[in-house]
């Protein structure tokens, strides 16, 4: 059974940093592509970053340079390091993977950027 458990959200001031984590189980983590999405109030869910099994990464234009996605194969954990956070980064962040033709989502973790 595939399970994704996200953590690490919180309240941070503009310019601050957070690191999100997503622990995976039930997938072959060495080959699974992992993604981070976010959804702000009143907006559609958007792709923030992805990392494939080999470690290649892609980012949304709005976050590249500021955000870094990485993975720890031993801990089957995907991270999203977020630096220089802005109020417009406020959203619920979700980790995601597609495995054996099915989509799986983590439960979401709230990130609020406010002074």
N, C-alpha and C positions, 0 to 999 in steps of 0.2 A: 504494500500500500504506500503510495507516494504521499509524503507530508513535507510541507515547507513551513518553517516557523521563523518569523521575522521579529527583530527586536532592535532597540537602539534609538528610537525616536525620542523627541522631547521638545522643550522650549529653549530657543537659543536667540541671542541678540544678532542683529545684522552684522555680518562680517565674521561671525563665529563658525564653528565646525561641529560636525557630528559624524559618527560612523555607524551605519546600519549593518546588521548581520542577518543572514538567512541560512538556517541550518536545514539541509536536505536529507531525506531518507527515502528509500524505496526506489531510487534511480541509480543508474551507473553514473556516478558523479564525474568520472573521468571523461565522459563523452557528452554529457548533457549540456546544452546551451542554457545559460541562466540569464534572466533579464530582470531589470528593475523598472517598474512603472510607477507613475504617481497620478493622483487625481485630486485636483483642487475643487473647492465648493463651486458648484454650478458649471464645471468644465468637464470635458471628456477625459477619460484616462489616457495618458500619453506615455510613450516609451522614453525612458531616461537613459538607460545604458544596457548593453548586453556584453556577455563574455562567453566565448565558445569553449569547447573542451580543451582546445590547445592554448587557450589564454588570449586569443585575439579579441580586441575590444572595439566597441563603437559607442558613440555618445550622441545625444541630442545636441543640436547647436547651442541651445540655451545653457547647457551645463558643461560643455567641453572646456578643458583647462581647469575648471573649479572642482569637478567630480572625478573620482577614480574608482573603477570597479575592479575587483580582484577576487581570487578564490584560493582557498586552502583545501587541497585535495585530502589531506589526512583528516581534517575536521569536517569534510563535506560541507563547507560553509562558504557562502558568497558574501562579499562585503561591498558596501558603497561608502566610500569616504567622500564627504561633502565639505568643501572649504569655501570661505568667503560667501556664506549663505546670505541670500537676499529675501525680503518679504515675499516676493513672487515664487519662492521655492516652497512656501507653505502648502502642504498637501498631505494626504495619506499615501504612504509609499508601500508598494506591494512587490514582493518577489514572485517570479513566474518561471515555469518551465513547461515545455511540451514534451511528453514522453509517451511513446507507443501510441501516437496519434490522439492523445488526450491532453487537454490543458489543465494545469494545476497552479493554483494561486496560494500564496501565503495569506495570513489573516490581516495584513496591513499594520503599519505603524505610523503614528501621527508625528509629523514634523511641523513645528510652528516657529516661524522666524519673526520676532517682534521685539521692539524696544519697550 
